[in-house]
Amino acid sequence: MGMTRDATLDEVCALIALMPDAKVVGQEWSGDHARIVVHVAGDALEALTHAAWTANVQVERHASELGHHVITASAVPRDMLDHGELQIVGIHLVWHLLRAGVLPQSTGQ
């Protein structure tokens, strides 16, 4: 059995929190969509935007908070993933964090 959608959202937020210059300041559900509010600067914004773009997820500037962006991702099952685009964002964040040396590489042993 896979993770719940709440656990998936928590995991994606934890991955974002590992990025230098990114801090999750809020998360919530709106129907089947997760909304993550992130205070982000520098290279972290580019990495988040790329991860979102590749997952077909929106990243928009917060309407009233300078430096804050809102990521809105569907958690409707898709392509054999229980939590769809939210999970895809998480996958792309893991790849980014591996390339950046934030997450340890597996040695395969």
C-alpha positions in Angstrom: 0.0 0.0 0.0 1.3 3.5 -0.9 1.5 6.7 1.0 -1.6 8.7 1.7 -2.1 12.0 -0.1 -1.4 13.9 3.1 1.9 11.9 3.5 2.8 12.6 -0.1 2.2 16.4 0.4 4.3 16.3 3.6 7.1 14.5 1.8 7.1 17.1 -1.1 7.2 19.9 1.4 10.1 18.2 3.2 12.0 18.0 -0.1 11.4 21.7 -0.8 12.7 22.5 2.7 16.0 20.8 1.8 16.6 23.3 -0.9 18.8 26.2 0.0 16.9 29.5 -0.2 13.5 27.8 0.0 11.1 27.6 3.0 7.6 26.1 3.0 5.4 28.6 4.8 2.0 26.9 4.2 0.3 23.9 2.7 -3.4 23.0 2.3 -5.8 21.0 0.2 -8.4 22.6 -2.1 -10.4 19.6 -3.3 -8.0 17.3 -5.2 -5.3 20.0 -5.4 -2.4 20.6 -3.0 -1.4 24.2 -2.5 2.1 24.8 -1.2 3.2 28.3 -0.3 7.0 28.7 -0.5 9.3 31.6 0.3 11.9 31.2 -2.3 14.9 33.1 -3.7 17.8 32.7 -6.1 18.5 29.3 -7.7 15.8 27.6 -5.7 13.1 29.5 -7.6 14.6 28.2 -10.9 14.7 24.7 -9.6 11.1 24.8 -8.3 9.9 26.3 -11.5 11.6 23.6 -13.6 10.3 20.8 -11.4 6.8 22.2 -11.6 7.0 22.7 -15.3 8.1 19.2 -16.0 5.2 17.9 -13.8 2.6 20.1 -15.5 2.1 22.0 -12.3 1.5 25.7 -11.7 3.9 28.0 -9.8 2.6 31.5 -9.4 3.8 34.5 -7.4 1.8 35.0 -4.2 -0.7 37.8 -4.6 0.3 39.7 -1.5 3.5 38.3 0.0 6.8 39.4 -1.6 9.1 36.5 -2.3 6.3 33.9 -1.8 5.2 31.6 -4.6 2.2 29.2 -4.7 2.6 25.7 -6.2 -0.7 24.1 -7.1 -0.6 20.4 -7.9 -3.3 17.9 -8.7 -3.3 14.7 -6.6 -5.7 12.9 -8.9 -4.2 9.4 -9.9 -2.3 9.6 -13.1 0.1 7.3 -15.0 0.0 4.6 -12.3 0.9 7.2 -9.6 -1.6 7.3 -6.7 -1.2 11.1 -6.3 -0.5 12.2 -9.8 1.2 15.5 -10.5 2.0 16.1 -6.8 4.0 12.9 -6.9 5.7 13.9 -10.1 6.8 17.2 -8.6 8.3 15.1 -5.7 10.2 12.9 -8.2 11.7 15.9 -10.0 12.7 17.5 -6.7 14.5 14.3 -5.7 16.4 14.3 -9.0 17.3 18.0 -8.4 18.5 17.4 -4.9 20.6 14.4 -6.0 22.3 16.4 -8.7 22.9 19.2 -6.2 24.5 16.8 -3.7 21.9 17.5 -1.0 20.6 13.9 -1.0 23.2 11.1 -0.9 23.7 9.0 -4.0 23.1 5.3 -3.6 26.2 3.2 -4.0 24.1 0.2 -5.2 25.8 -2.1 -2.6 
